[in-house]
Amino acid sequence: MSIFIHRCPPPAYLHVSGEDAQSYLQSQLTIDLVSMGSDEIRYGLRLNKKGKTQAGLYVIKTDEENFLLISRGTTCPELVALLEENVIADEIEFCDRSSECQLLTVYGPDAHLLFNDLKQPCPSSHKVVQDTNLVAFLDPRLAPSTFTLVVPHDHNPFTNQKVTFTQLDEIEKARIQSTLVNIPNEIGPDELPQEGGLDKDCVDFRKGCYLGQEVMARIHAMGKIRRQTVTLAFDSTIIPEIPSPLFDGAKQVGVLKSFLKVEKGYLGIAIIHENGMPALHKGKLKMKQNTSKINLYES
């Protein structure tokens, strides 16, 4: 069996409830919660009024008054602080459940077989499998065929299957190779969702008003942004700084947002201005650090 698992506490696992839960979250997030069915999952964004990315979160809808929010990059206190900013007289309650559970990332050729042991169907796209001790879904923000499970912190769901526990680097390598950006480290308060390709699945352009909607609609109508996220391969004699400016000659045309040491050098996520793309394709981009040629990563 080839089932690999990374285990950690969830940065944020939040239960949102109340009479106004759906209507309020609808006004705060980029996805259409009204059109979601019971036990469906979507990945949405919380933007500011300028359309910049403040948080990314998985949203699970139980019913109109109950939602589970999960974030890999934003802690629960940070997420609650963002979501509470515009609460006035809304009947809504935020309950931090992060300390109750563990976050399991499951991948590998036989990952789907784990659900036989759990006596649960294998999750399909946008659908959640859950019971008293389990919330599981096919993760849209990690490499293909990667599952995320939330289970009680003292619960061991692996009774029959042989699994191998791994480090986060293995999951990060596959994510970076797929150019699936992390929020807020790679796309964050200085970036628009479109710069990380997040508008394709994480922004619903036909829903009602929400924070940042005017900016999203304007960009959608114009159909053009000037920066884009790419995966880079490079070598360096020293550990790169983050963020690290990228230059075409003396002109800065991008920034390296993250990196990971791999067998041959480094892989990283960068945001490149359109003016810097020709230099990238020609292998002419440089960092201030002592690096060899920076290449556009090709799998």
Secondary structure as UniProt FT lines:
FT   STRAND          4..8
FT   STRAND          12..17
FT   TURN            19..20
FT   HELIX           21..28
FT   TURN            34..35
FT   TURN            38..39
FT   STRAND          40..47
FT   TURN            49..50
FT   STRAND          53..63
FT   TURN            64..65
FT   STRAND          66..71
FT   HELIX           76..84
FT   TURN            85..86
FT   STRAND          93..96
FT   HELIX           98..100
FT   STRAND          101..107
FT   TURN            109..110
FT   HELIX           111..113
FT   HELIX           114..117
FT   TURN            118..119
FT   TURN            125..126
FT   STRAND          129..131
FT   TURN            132..133
FT   STRAND          134..138
FT   TURN            140..141
FT   TURN            144..145
FT   STRAND          147..152
FT   TURN            153..154
FT   STRAND          164..165
FT   HELIX           168..177
FT   TURN            178..179
FT   TURN            183..186
FT   TURN            189..190
FT   HELIX           193..196
FT   TURN            197..198
FT   HELIX           199..202
FT   TURN            205..206
FT   TURN            211..212
FT   HELIX           213..222
FT   STRAND          227..234
FT   STRAND          244..248
FT   TURN            249..250
FT   STRAND          251..262
FT   TURN            263..264
FT   STRAND          265..273
FT   HELIX           274..276
FT   HELIX           277..281
FT   TURN            282..283
FT   STRAND          295..296
//
